[in-house]
Amino acid sequence: MSISRVARRTAAEAAAQLLLAAATVGCLWCAAEAQLSGLLDDCLCDIESIDDFNNVKIFPQIQKLLERDYFRYYKVNLKRPCPFWADDGHCSIRDCHVEPCPESKVPVGIKAGSANKYSKKANHTKELEDCEQANKLGAINSTLSNQSKEAFIDWARYDDSQDHFCELDDERSPDAQYVDLLLNPERYTGYKGPSAWRVWNSIYEENCFKPRSVYRPLNPLAPSKGEDDGESFYTWLEGLCLEKRVFYKLISGLHASINIHLCANYLLEETWGRPRWGSNVKEFIHRFDSSETKSEGPRRLKNLYFLYLVELRALSKVASYFERSIVDLYTGNSQEDTETKSLLLEIFRDTKSFPMHFDEKSMFAGDKKGAKSLKEEFRLHFKNISRIMDCVGCDKCRLWGKLQTQGLGTALKILFSEKEIKNLPENSPSKGFQLTRQEIVALLNAFGRLSTSIRELQNFKALLQQRS
């Protein structure tokens, strides 16, 4: 046989293998897609309705909102030590780095909302200290009446830590810095391996109400269990009460969402110092395809949709808080502030129009004493997870992990504060329920990440179909 004929046959065989591989990928996605449809567990909503609602209505609007000054600047302390184990070193990869924003670039109204340290140094009078405490709430226009300011000062002293689901950063710490989220996007940084696994392992194994004898599927740090397909884990999960099942699904959904962001914004190549970021289909298949994850991938994606519903419900419940004239998303630019609030209220109107909301009233609905104890256990477990975010070795991953955890914690705070929100006064602040600027920024950005994840799923679906 001639060399040319051998070459042609080899090329033909290679082409056939590529076609077979592409067809296999297409079939695998079809199988996964078949599992990723219909009603979600523990709520009366179907995936297709969420796709249509998010991709057509919510996604374009939330992207516009998060570009506004009020929502793009987030103050965070990335130097807090890990409270659970010795620091195993920070990621030295270039893309792990977070570029803080110089305070001179931060809008004056936002800076005034956390700490006016220069004025405080210049004048230590009680009036200035009280104004600083009043401005700490950040979401409220500084042009309030003196009576309202006094009320804010009084209530800022009120310890409402019992309502918090997260360990909050001290914004007055010298290590806390403003970060421009648009200039530090969430994407794949190269941070992986034992350090990253340890964080997620601690979250799942120690904080999801799980006995140590039951291992979650595909856990790289769990003892080898042969060909175990993880069904014992789901038998255990289905036997839990609704509240504990919900807790696991929220964490799994958050994990799935983060993984989608990494697959969708992946470093594909770097030529002459010019990186090209984009969708990595192979990585997506590895993390979510049914056959590569022993049917675990579609379950993870369903939990993403479940988390989306929970945060969507929180936005619809908190709308009345922002609809009051007293609340102004204050940056110091009155025209921009008016436009930002108008856009936010438009998003709230859309969230309230969704017909198949998650029903949080089904949770903690048992006897009062038992329900109160379970709710407190739920809150403390989630608060612990927020503390674990200080153990993430990659600064950029830590930034987005802390923000999205705080956003979900704020959503939970809203869902369990229905009575307080209903009784909000129209023209004065409320001691019963309040949100800091940090909580507001985290809440909307966290939901924006979920909205982006669901939109990216459609992109991956199209890319996989092209390959088939």
PEBEL-V624153 format. One record per residue. N is the residue number from 1. RES is the residue in one small letter. NEAR is the number of other C-alpha atoms within 10 Angstrom. Layout:
# PEBEL-V624153
n/res/near
N/RES/NEAR
N/RES/NEAR
This chain:
# PEBEL-V624153
n/res/near
1/m/5
2/s/7
3/i/8
4/s/9
5/r/10
6/v/11
7/a/11
8/r/12
9/r/12
10/t/12
11/a/12
12/a/12
13/e/12
14/a/12
15/a/12
16/a/12
17/q/12
18/l/13
19/l/14
20/l/13
21/a/14
22/a/17
23/a/16
24/t/14
25/v/19
26/g/19
27/c/15
28/l/18
29/w/23
30/c/17
31/a/16
32/a/21
33/e/14
34/a/11
35/q/16
36/l/21
37/s/14
38/g/13
39/l/14
40/l/15
41/d/12
42/d/13
43/c/15
44/l/12
45/c/19
46/d/17
47/i/16
48/e/13
49/s/15
50/i/19
51/d/17
52/d/12
53/f/16
54/n/23
55/n/17
56/v/12
57/k/14
58/i/19
59/f/21
60/p/13
61/q/18
62/i/21
63/q/15
64/k/12
65/l/22
66/l/20
67/e/14
68/r/17
69/d/19
70/y/25
71/f/23
72/r/19
73/y/26
74/y/24
75/k/24
76/v/23
77/n/21
78/l/22
79/k/12
80/r/14
81/p/13
82/c/16
83/p/12
84/f/11
85/w/9
86/a/9
87/d/14
88/d/12
89/g/11
90/h/15
91/c/20
92/s/13
93/i/11
94/r/10
95/d/18
96/c/22
97/h/16
98/v/20
99/e/15
100/p/18
101/c/17
102/p/11
103/e/13
104/s/8
105/k/11
106/v/19
107/p/16
108/v/14
109/g/20
110/i/25
111/k/22
112/a/21
113/g/24
114/s/22
115/a/21
116/n/18
117/k/14
118/y/8
119/s/12
120/k/15
121/k/10
122/a/9
123/n/12
124/h/10
125/t/10
126/k/10
127/e/10
128/l/16
129/e/18
130/d/17
131/c/19
132/e/20
133/q/23
134/a/26
135/n/26
136/k/25
137/l/21
138/g/25
139/a/26
140/i/23
141/n/19
142/s/17
143/t/9
144/l/13
145/s/10
146/n/9
147/q/10
148/s/16
149/k/20
150/e/16
151/a/16
152/f/25
153/i/20
154/d/14
155/w/18
156/a/18
157/r/10
158/y/10
159/d/8
160/d/13
161/s/10
162/q/10
163/d/18
164/h/17
165/f/26
166/c/25
167/e/21
168/l/17
169/d/17
170/d/13
171/e/17
172/r/15
173/s/11
174/p/8
175/d/13
176/a/18
177/q/20
178/y/21
179/v/22
180/d/21
181/l/21
182/l/13
183/l/13
184/n/17
185/p/15
186/e/21
187/r/23
188/y/23
189/t/20
190/g/16
191/y/20
192/k/12
193/g/9
194/p/12
195/s/19
196/a/15
197/w/15
198/r/15
199/v/17
200/w/19
201/n/18
202/s/14
203/i/20
204/y/19
205/e/18
206/e/15
207/n/19
208/c/20
209/f/17
210/k/18
211/p/10
212/r/10
213/s/8
214/v/16
215/y/22
216/r/20
217/p/18
218/l/14
219/n/15
220/p/13
221/l/12
222/a/14
223/p/8
224/s/10
225/k/9
226/g/6
227/e/6
228/d/13
229/d/15
230/g/18
231/e/12
232/s/13
233/f/16
234/y/14
235/t/11
236/w/14
237/l/20
238/e/11
239/g/10
240/l/14
241/c/11
242/l/14
243/e/18
244/k/20
245/r/17
246/v/21
247/f/19
248/y/19
249/k/22
250/l/21
251/i/24
252/s/21
253/g/23
254/l/27
255/h/17
256/a/25
257/s/27
258/i/23
259/n/18
260/i/30
261/h/21
262/l/21
263/c/25
264/a/25
265/n/18
266/y/22
267/l/19
268/l/11
269/e/11
270/e/10
271/t/7
272/w/5
273/g/7
274/r/8
275/p/12
276/r/12
277/w/16
278/g/16
279/s/20
280/n/18
281/v/18
282/k/12
283/e/16
284/f/20
285/i/20
286/h/14
287/r/19
288/f/23
289/d/23
290/s/21
291/s/15
292/e/13
293/t/17
294/k/15
295/s/18
296/e/19
297/g/22
298/p/23
299/r/19
300/r/22
301/l/25
302/k/22
303/n/24
304/l/26
305/y/27
306/f/27
307/l/25
308/y/27
309/l/22
310/v/21
311/e/27
312/l/22
313/r/23
314/a/26
315/l/23
316/s/20
317/k/20
318/v/18
319/a/19
320/s/15
321/y/21
322/f/16
323/e/16
324/r/14
325/s/10
326/i/18
327/v/17
328/d/19
329/l/26
330/y/26
331/t/25
332/g/17
333/n/13
334/s/13
335/q/9
336/e/16
337/d/19
338/t/14
339/e/14
340/t/23
341/k/19
342/s/14
343/l/17
344/l/22
345/l/16
346/e/14
347/i/21
348/f/21
349/r/14
350/d/18
351/t/22
352/k/16
353/s/12
354/f/16
355/p/9
356/m/15
357/h/19
358/f/20
359/d/14
360/e/16
361/k/10
362/s/12
363/m/16
364/f/18
365/a/12
366/g/11
367/d/8
368/k/10
369/k/8
370/g/12
371/a/15
372/k/14
373/s/12
374/l/17
375/k/15
376/e/15
377/e/14
378/f/18
379/r/20
380/l/18
381/h/19
382/f/26
383/k/20
384/n/16
385/i/24
386/s/24
387/r/20
388/i/22
389/m/25
390/d/24
391/c/26
392/v/28
393/g/23
394/c/25
395/d/22
396/k/24
397/c/25
398/r/22
399/l/24
400/w/22
401/g/22
402/k/28
403/l/25
404/q/24
405/t/25
406/q/28
407/g/25
408/l/29
409/g/25
410/t/26
411/a/28
412/l/22
413/k/20
414/i/23
415/l/22
416/f/17
417/s/16
418/e/15
419/k/11
420/e/14
421/i/20
422/k/13
423/n/12
424/l/18
425/p/12
426/e/14
427/n/11
428/s/18
429/p/19
430/s/17
431/k/15
432/g/14
433/f/19
434/q/19
435/l/16
436/t/17
437/r/23
438/q/26
439/e/22
440/i/20
441/v/22
442/a/26
443/l/24
444/l/24
445/n/25
446/a/26
447/f/25
448/g/20
449/r/23
450/l/29
451/s/25
452/t/22
453/s/24
454/i/21
455/r/17
456/e/19
457/l/17
458/q/13
459/n/15
460/f/20
461/k/15
462/a/11
463/l/15
464/l/22
465/q/16
466/q/10
467/r/15
468/s/15
